[in-house]
Amino acid sequence: MPPTETRTDVRRRDFLRWLAASPLLASAGGLAGLEQVIAQEAPRRVFDDLVQSADEALDVFDLQRVAASKVPTAHYGYIMTGVDGEETYANNRAALERIYLRARRLVDVSTLDTRVSLFGREWPTPLIVAPAGSQRAFHAEGELATARAARARTHLQTLSTVTSTAVEEVNEARGEPVWYQLYARPDWEGTAALVRRSVEAGCPVLVLTVDLNGGSNRLTLERYERVDDRNCANCHTPGGRADPVKPMLRGLPSGPADGSAGAAMTWDFIRRLRDVTDQKIVVKGLVTREDAELAVRHGIDGIWVSNHGGRAEGDGRATIDALPEVADEVAGRMPIIVDSGFRRGSDLIKGIARGATAVAVGRPYLWGLGAFGQEGVERALEILTNELELTMRAIGAPSVASLGPHSIGVD
Ligand SMILES: Cc1cc2nc3c(=O)[nH]c(=O)nc-3n(C[C@H](O)[C@H](O)[C@H](O)COP(=O)(O)O)c2cc1C
């Protein structure tokens, strides 16, 4: 920061940059719209300065605003990006907001039971830490801070293939093996080597992500990259913005680090996975009844209903709306996890009411990480858990098991 620049200057500059890059500007209708956006934003920004430490954040969006001012611009763009014009990203939220809770009264909620069970392991809450790559781009301690927070608050953590810290170290920080998320490598041997490494590290569950197999069109990321004037070659490959080689991929034949290496993948891939591992296999990214039926038929152990937080394909459909058909097809035969756009305890209730066993979040804990490291991740998880408990009491739902389609409605 130049010596004459105050923190507020930096925030203002970052905000204007963000605005210039944001699809909001286009959708708000040019300059007149811009003024309106600023007017809406201004009062919030007065409150932003009130959040100087993790415990001062009142909701996960407070953490987002701090992360926006602390995380390098392009890296913040990587967290925030969806695809195309952000339609799927927006719909994930809009669909959740359309659903209301049906509050029952005069129910004894003096004790709450928020436990859920996944593959025989009991967790105190249905809130899961979703896999997210490159976390050291958001905070120096990256995945280790996330692991320590997940350990402190006893949440299931899923680790990305493109983690910036190796699985063995993360497991140590977490205090037990995480679930390991798999992106296919371009060659089968590379894929099998990754799976074997996760087995040796003790990871009980393999989460195969399939929603990026067709690639993704991340325009918001590109825009943020263009306004970031730091020298990316300090960390990224010289002259380019390609990722630095990730610890889990070192020594493997090179190729795209994300799921796009899996373009040729079919259900046959699951059979091959079964040959190299006894881990439970969860497929992440299924959003239709047809694929749920195929998952059952191919002996998958769990389904993760996800559109990657609106950053994979731009199908425009919210996962909360895709969930019922998947849950209906699965009919309790395997656990279902849902994610994409869940930001409040009431959202978690909506996911469970529509058939999920557990709900995962990505950006909310990444905002916490970027804002305050481990403490920020802990705070994000604490906020969501507190909101979940408060809302369950408020609607007369004493346990996760008591939630169901009767708990919600849509106008
Ligand atoms: C910065 C970032 C990186 C991600 N990296 C991965 C990844 O490596 N593997 C994966 O399966 N999903 C990845 N995801 C998707 C998340 O696992 C999850 O599906 C998504 O974040 C949920 O949506 P939400 O961010 O709206 O909560 C990533 C998401 C974000 C925001």
Ligand as a Chemical Component Dictionary entry (heavy atoms), coordinates in Angstrom:
data_LIG
# 
_chem_comp.id                   LIG 
_chem_comp.type                 NON-POLYMER 
_chem_comp.pdbx_formal_charge   0 
_chem_comp.three_letter_code    LIG 
# 
loop_
_chem_comp_atom.comp_id 
_chem_comp_atom.atom_id 
_chem_comp_atom.alt_atom_id 
_chem_comp_atom.type_symbol 
_chem_comp_atom.charge 
_chem_comp_atom.model_Cartn_x 
_chem_comp_atom.model_Cartn_y 
_chem_comp_atom.model_Cartn_z 
_chem_comp_atom.pdbx_ordinal 
LIG C1  C1  C 0 -12.347 -20.960 -4.524 1  
LIG C2  C2  C 0 -13.050 -22.263 -4.717 2  
LIG C3  C3  C 0 -12.317 -23.388 -5.060 3  
LIG C4  C4  C 0 -12.957 -24.609 -5.242 4  
LIG N1  N1  N 0 -12.206 -25.709 -5.538 5  
LIG C5  C5  C 0 -12.826 -26.913 -5.650 6  
LIG C6  C6  C 0 -12.057 -28.078 -5.863 7  
LIG O1  O1  O 0 -10.840 -28.042 -5.949 8  
LIG N2  N2  N 0 -12.727 -29.256 -5.969 9  
LIG C7  C7  C 0 -14.093 -29.341 -5.874 10 
LIG O2  O2  O 0 -14.658 -30.422 -5.979 11 
LIG N3  N3  N 0 -14.827 -28.232 -5.665 12 
LIG C8  C8  C 0 -14.236 -27.037 -5.534 13 
LIG N4  N4  N 0 -14.988 -25.926 -5.290 14 
LIG C9  C9  C 0 -16.442 -26.056 -5.144 15 
LIG C10 C10 C 0 -16.822 -26.322 -3.670 16 
LIG O3  O3  O 0 -16.442 -27.606 -3.279 17 
LIG C11 C11 C 0 -18.328 -26.214 -3.474 18 
LIG O4  O4  O 0 -18.984 -27.072 -4.360 19 
LIG C12 C12 C 0 -18.853 -24.802 -3.664 20 
LIG O5  O5  O 0 -17.946 -23.847 -3.165 21 
LIG C13 C13 C 0 -20.171 -24.648 -2.933 22 
LIG O6  O6  O 0 -20.745 -23.417 -3.211 23 
LIG P1  P1  P 0 -20.614 -22.128 -2.271 24 
LIG O7  O7  O 0 -19.240 -21.614 -2.467 25 
LIG O8  O8  O 0 -21.651 -21.233 -2.832 26 
LIG O9  O9  O 0 -20.867 -22.553 -0.854 27 
LIG C14 C14 C 0 -14.359 -24.697 -5.103 28 
LIG C15 C15 C 0 -15.090 -23.564 -4.752 29 
LIG C16 C16 C 0 -14.459 -22.360 -4.566 30 
LIG C17 C17 C 0 -15.272 -21.167 -4.175 31 
# 
loop_
_chem_comp_bond.comp_id 
_chem_comp_bond.atom_id_1 
_chem_comp_bond.atom_id_2 
_chem_comp_bond.value_order 
_chem_comp_bond.pdbx_ordinal 
LIG C1  C2  SING 1  
LIG C2  C3  SING 2  
LIG C2  C16 DOUB 3  
LIG C3  C4  DOUB 4  
LIG C4  N1  SING 5  
LIG C4  C14 SING 6  
LIG N1  C5  DOUB 7  
LIG C5  C6  SING 8  
LIG C5  C8  SING 9  
LIG C6  O1  DOUB 10 
LIG C6  N2  SING 11 
LIG N2  C7  SING 12 
LIG C7  O2  DOUB 13 
LIG C7  N3  SING 14 
LIG N3  C8  DOUB 15 
LIG C8  N4  SING 16 
LIG N4  C9  SING 17 
LIG N4  C14 SING 18 
LIG C9  C10 SING 19 
LIG C10 O3  SING 20 
LIG C10 C11 SING 21 
LIG C11 O4  SING 22 
LIG C11 C12 SING 23 
LIG C12 O5  SING 24 
LIG C12 C13 SING 25 
LIG C13 O6  SING 26 
LIG O6  P1  SING 27 
LIG P1  O7  DOUB 28 
LIG P1  O8  SING 29 
LIG P1  O9  SING 30 
LIG C14 C15 DOUB 31 
LIG C15 C16 SING 32 
LIG C16 C17 SING 33 
# 
